[in-house]
Amino acid sequence: MEGKLGEWLFNGVWRLQVKSIEKQTEEGAQGWKVVVEIRNGSKFNGYAPGGTGWQGASLVLADGN
């Protein structure tokens, strides 16, 4: 799935929203800091991301990196 900053994405079980993205500028830090919110979007309680096929998220920039 692809989405925009602040847009909710839903795969039938999990809702994911990217709150902010910022390039790390602190000394010794490299990469990006991404703040996300993940919610269970199903009617069932007790699901953990790892038990439902969740494999993580990737940040892809406009230039494809």
DOTOR-458357 format. One line per 5 residues: number of its first residue (from 1); their letters; for each residue z, x, y of N, C-alpha, C. Coordinates in Angstrom, 3 decimals. Atoms other than C-alpha are relative to their C-alpha. Example, Ala and Ser with C-alpha at 12.3 -4.5 7.8 and 13.67 -1.06 7.14 Angstrom:
2
1	AS	0.000/0.890/-1.190/7.800/12.300/-4.500/0.000/0.900/1.200 ~ -0.060/-0.820/-1.190/7.140/13.670/-1.060/0.730/-0.770/1.090
//
This chain:
65
1	MEGKL	0.000/0.825/-1.182/0.000/0.000/0.000/0.000/0.866/1.241 ~ -0.022/-0.675/-1.292/-0.545/1.033/3.560/0.555/-0.965/1.025 ~ -0.525/0.849/-1.055/1.178/-0.236/6.655/0.200/0.779/1.278 ~ -0.248/-0.584/-1.311/2.037/0.395/10.251/1.496/0.087/0.241 ~ -1.388/-0.146/-0.394/5.305/1.442/11.833/0.572/-1.366/0.343
6	GEWLF	-0.667/1.268/-0.271/7.676/-1.543/11.850/-0.490/-1.175/-0.830 ~ 0.547/1.067/0.829/5.562/-3.613/9.438/0.704/-0.007/-1.363 ~ -0.595/0.108/1.330/7.235/-4.916/6.265/-1.090/0.028/-1.060 ~ 0.885/-0.038/1.171/5.451/-4.037/2.999/0.773/-0.596/-1.165 ~ -0.675/0.684/1.099/6.218/-6.061/-0.133/-0.836/0.118/-1.270
11	NGVWR	0.720/-0.163/1.262/5.291/-5.304/-3.754/0.396/-1.040/-1.044 ~ -0.453/1.033/0.930/6.829/-8.425/-5.312/1.457/0.156/-0.369 ~ -1.410/-0.254/0.258/10.240/-6.833/-5.797/0.659/0.629/1.222 ~ -0.609/-0.758/-1.097/10.883/-4.436/-2.924/-0.725/-0.230/1.314 ~ 0.523/0.035/-1.370/10.423/-4.812/0.825/0.342/1.346/0.624
16	LQVKS	-0.195/-1.306/-0.624/10.009/-1.555/2.742/-0.519/-0.056/1.425 ~ 0.409/-0.071/-1.404/9.875/-1.019/6.489/0.291/1.400/0.517 ~ -0.197/-1.300/-0.634/9.382/2.309/8.256/0.504/-0.257/1.414 ~ -0.629/0.219/-1.302/11.722/2.325/11.248/-0.450/1.034/1.031 ~ 0.401/-1.055/-0.934/10.792/5.680/12.783/-0.521/1.202/-0.768
21	IEKQT	0.534/-1.256/0.539/8.900/8.902/12.156/0.069/1.015/1.125 ~ -0.018/-1.052/-1.024/9.548/12.129/14.007/-0.157/1.367/-0.639 ~ 0.190/-1.366/0.472/8.453/15.692/13.565/1.279/0.781/0.251 ~ -1.209/-0.797/-0.126/11.345/18.027/12.945/-0.258/1.185/0.924 ~ 0.166/-1.075/-0.973/11.729/20.415/15.866/1.206/0.925/0.038
26	EEGAQ	-1.191/-0.839/0.035/15.139/21.877/15.061/-0.331/1.342/-0.647 ~ 0.225/-1.338/0.555/15.291/25.580/14.290/0.251/-0.003/-1.500 ~ -0.124/-0.076/1.452/14.734/26.172/10.587/-0.467/-1.256/-0.730 ~ 0.452/1.242/0.641/13.554/22.606/9.936/-1.521/-0.089/0.080 ~ 1.446/0.189/0.039/9.990/21.915/8.891/-0.274/-1.375/-0.575
31	GWKVV	0.387/1.279/0.567/8.255/18.655/8.157/0.313/-1.162/0.910 ~ -0.160/1.253/-0.717/8.974/15.082/9.157/1.271/-0.697/-0.443 ~ -1.144/0.849/0.312/12.001/12.819/9.313/-0.491/-1.437/0.077 ~ 0.458/1.376/0.068/11.187/9.272/8.215/1.208/-0.879/-0.317 ~ -1.095/0.932/0.220/13.751/6.478/8.535/-0.606/-1.297/-0.519
36	VEIRN	0.530/1.211/0.619/13.059/3.548/6.199/1.137/-0.956/-0.345 ~ -0.922/1.013/0.505/14.778/0.317/5.224/-0.649/-0.606/-1.231 ~ 0.489/0.568/1.255/14.392/-0.911/1.645/0.919/-1.151/-0.366 ~ -0.769/1.180/0.395/15.491/-4.392/0.564/-0.566/-0.581/-1.286 ~ 0.432/0.722/1.182/15.373/-6.278/-2.697/-0.601/-1.309/0.486
41	GSKFN	0.681/1.203/-0.439/12.832/-9.025/-2.062/-0.142/-1.046/-1.085 ~ 0.093/0.949/1.107/13.245/-10.805/-5.399/1.212/-0.925/0.004 ~ -1.114/0.928/0.145/15.559/-13.635/-6.440/1.104/0.582/-0.887 ~ -0.935/-0.564/0.957/17.365/-11.324/-8.869/0.879/1.047/0.666 ~ -0.936/-0.984/-0.526/20.459/-9.308/-7.996/0.152/1.156/-0.976
46	GYAPG	-0.321/-1.124/0.864/21.401/-5.913/-9.353/-1.135/0.957/-0.276 ~ 1.094/-0.940/0.206/17.995/-4.242/-9.268/0.271/1.292/0.762 ~ -0.024/-1.300/-0.663/17.994/-0.546/-8.471/-1.437/0.496/0.038 ~ 1.401/-0.442/-0.091/14.751/1.086/-7.280/-0.496/0.750/-1.235 ~ 0.433/-0.799/1.136/14.629/3.532/-10.203/-0.305/-0.807/-1.237
51	GTGWQ	0.206/0.826/1.183/14.725/0.733/-12.785/-1.131/-0.990/0.127 ~ 1.061/0.980/-0.221/11.813/-1.213/-11.330/-1.356/0.640/0.247 ~ 1.284/-0.662/-0.180/9.038/1.348/-11.220/-0.162/0.684/1.347 ~ 0.058/-0.664/-1.315/9.845/2.653/-7.738/-0.221/1.476/-0.201 ~ 0.295/-1.417/0.153/8.310/6.104/-7.448/0.071/0.735/1.321
56	GASLV	-0.142/-0.661/-1.285/9.009/6.855/-3.806/-1.106/-0.386/0.959 ~ 0.988/0.273/-1.044/6.929/6.837/-0.670/-0.568/1.320/0.486 ~ 0.651/-1.189/-0.541/4.500/9.297/0.869/-0.397/-0.262/1.449 ~ 0.445/0.074/-1.387/3.800/9.965/4.524/-1.364/0.664/0.088 ~ 1.345/-0.528/-0.172/0.087/10.414/5.216/-0.368/-0.186/1.474
61	LADGN	0.343/0.041/-1.416/-0.930/11.281/8.758/-1.442/-0.434/0.203 ~ 1.354/0.485/-0.331/-4.071/10.060/10.535/-1.087/0.975/-0.450 ~ 0.999/-0.989/0.405/-5.837/13.332/9.665/-0.071/0.205/-1.517 ~ 0.037/-0.082/1.457/-5.185/12.808/5.938/1.045/0.915/-0.610 ~ -1.058/-0.888/0.523/-2.408/15.385/5.613/1.259/-0.781/-0.287
//
